[in-house]
Amino acid sequence: MPRLILVRHGQSQWNLENRFTGWWDVDLTAQGETEARAAGALLAEKALLPTVAFTSVQTRAIRTLHIALRACDRLWIPEFKDWRLNERHYGGLTGLDKAETAAKHGVEQVKIWRRSFDTPPPVLEPGSKYDLAHDPRYAGVAIPATESLKDTIARVLPYYESAIAPMLRAGETVLVAAHGNSLRALVKHLSNISDAEIVGLEIPTGRPIVYDLADDLTARERFYLSER
């Protein structure tokens, strides 16, 4: 039975500060490290050990992966990093305090930017201090200026089909350590969740979600590992 394990990165510094993060590279807090370690310890406790891993190119996800793998003694497994597993790009909201942004633009407008399926935030202007045009990890990548959840899904799913799904079909137990919105894209696809419903799905930090999959990779069951 193919198994897919999804883990959202542990708490980041900007999670703690309530700021829009997106593609900006922010590290884990001490609490985030603890969450990642607990995720790995739970994998060991439940004897659900990954044989291959995927993550984004963002530090908070990579470190979550490595901390979790160390905790379950699986640092040695193959791992693959790809920008298509990055968090949704929050455009011109990047770096802004969420409460201050709501006070400036109105709660409803910010809710639309954050939670609508296909309405992206304002674009990030070229030359902004959060412009990643010269970041070497994105050499050759057409960096978006902003993304909706729909846009995020449009890059995550092709990567899933081309890179992750073949590993599952080969019988690997796959761990994906990524972000709230890139994981939401996978959950939407695997659980056949509607556009309207997916925006309300919350994925907690550091809490492994397990998919038991049929041979054709349709979902037989989805559950939090902590509840088994």
N, C-alpha and C positions, 0 to 999 in steps of 0.2 A: 504494500500500500504506500503510494507516494505521500510524503509528509512535507509540509511547508510551515516554517516557523517565522512569524513576523514580530520584530521588536522595534518599537519607536525608541529613539535615543533617549538617554536619561536627561534630567533637567539641565538646560543650558543656562549660561549667565544671563542671556537676554530673556529666556523664559522667566527667570527669577525677577528681572527688572521690568517685565511686562512690556517688552518692545517687539515690534515686528522684525523678524529675523530673515526669513527667506533664504536667499543664496549667500548672505554674508556669513563669513566663517567665524563662529563663536564656539568657545570651548565649554566643556561640562563644568558644573559646579561640583562641590564635594558631595552634595546630595545626588546629583546625576551619576557620579561614579558609584555611589552606593547602590543606586537603582540598577545600574548595569551589572554590578557584581551579583546582586540578588537574582537577576534574570538568569545569569549563568549558573549560579548555585541551584536554582530551581530546575534547570535543564538536567543537571547532574543528578539531583534528587529523584527526578521522575524518569531517569534513564532515557531521556529523549536527546540523543547526542547528534549534532549536525555533522555531516560529512563534507559539506561544501558551503561557502558563505558568500554573500553579496552585500555590498554597501555602496553609499554615495561617495563623492569625493570631498565631503565636508567633515571637518574634524570631529564634531560632536557625534556623528554616526560612526565614524571609523573607530574612535576611542571606545564607544559603547560596545562595538563588536569585539574589539580586542580584550576589553575588561571581562566581558561575558565569556568569551572563549577561554581566557585564562582560568576563570572560575570553574569551568567544567572540563578543564584539561584538554582543550581542543584547539589551542593556538596553532597547531601544526597543519590544520586542514587547509586546502586551497581556498583562496578568497579572491574576489573580483570586485573592482571599484569602477563605477561609471557615473558620470554627471546626470544621466537620465533618471537616477534614483534620488537626485537632490530634492530638497524641499521646494514647494511652490515659490516662484519669484514674486515678492510683494511689491516690486516696482518702487514708486515714489514713496511708499509707506515705510520702506526699509529703514530701520534705526529709530523710528518714531515710537514714543510712548503711546500705548493703546488708549489709555484713559484720556490723555491730552488730545489725541487725534479725534476721539469721540466728542470731546468738548468743543473742538474747533469746527468739525464738519457735521456734527450731529450723530447721535447713536444709530439712527436708522441707516444713514449713508455708510457708516463704518460696518454695520452689520451686513449690508449688501456686498461691500468689498470683501469682507471676510468669509461670508457664508453662502453667497449666491453661487450657482453652479457655473455660470458662463459670463459673469461680469468681472473683469479684471480691475485691480486698483489703478490709479494714475501711473503713467510710465515713469521710470527712473531716467532723469535727464543725463545725457552724456556729460562726463566730467564731474559728476557727483562724487563725493568722497566714498560712496559705495559702488561706484562703477568698477566692474571687474574686467574691463577690456584688456588690462595688462597682466591679469593673473595667469601664470603659466599653466595652471591645471585646465584652463579653458582655451588653450591655443587651438585654433581651428574650429571652435564651437561657435555657432551663432547664438550668442547670449541673448536671452529675451530681455525686453525692457520692462515687462510685467507679465503675469500669468493669472488666468482664472483656474479653477479646479479642472475645468474641461481641457484647458491647454496642458495642464500637468498630466492628466490621463493620456493625452495624445502622445506624450513622449515616454511615459512609463510603460504602457502596455506593449508597444513594439519591442522594447528591451526585454520585458518579461517573456514574450513569445520567442524571441531569438536566442536568449541567453539562459534564462532561468528554467523555462518549461522543458528544454531538452535534458537538463540535469534531473528534473523530477521524473521524466519518462525513463531515464536510465536507472532509476531506483535510488537516487541520492536523497538524503534527508537535508533539505535546504534551509538555511537560516538567512533571512534578509533583515539587516539592521539599517533602518532608514528613518524617515520623517513622517510627521502626521499626515501630510497631504499625499506624498508618494505612496505611503501604505494605504491610505484611503482609496487611492486609485486601484490598487490590487484587490482590496476587499470588495469594492464595487463590482469589479469584473468577476471575481470568483464566487461571490454570493448573489450576483445578479440583482443588485440594489438599484433602485430607480434614481434618476437625476435629482428628483426632489428630496428623496430620503437620505441620500448619501451626505448631503451638506450638514445634516444633523448628527452624523456619526462621530463620536469622539473616540480617539485612540490614545489611551493613557501612556505616559512615559514608562519605559522599562518593564512592561508587563507582557510577557510572551503570549501571542495569539497563535494557535495551532490549527492548521487545516489538514484534515484527513481527506485525501483525494482519491477518486476512482482512477482507473488506468487511463481514461481519456482526460484526466485532470479536472473533471467537474468536481465540485465540492460535495463531499458526503457529510462532513461535519465541520463546524468552526467553534472553537472554545478557547477560553483563557486557561492556560496551563495551571494557574494557581487554584482553579476550581476543580481540578481532577486529582 
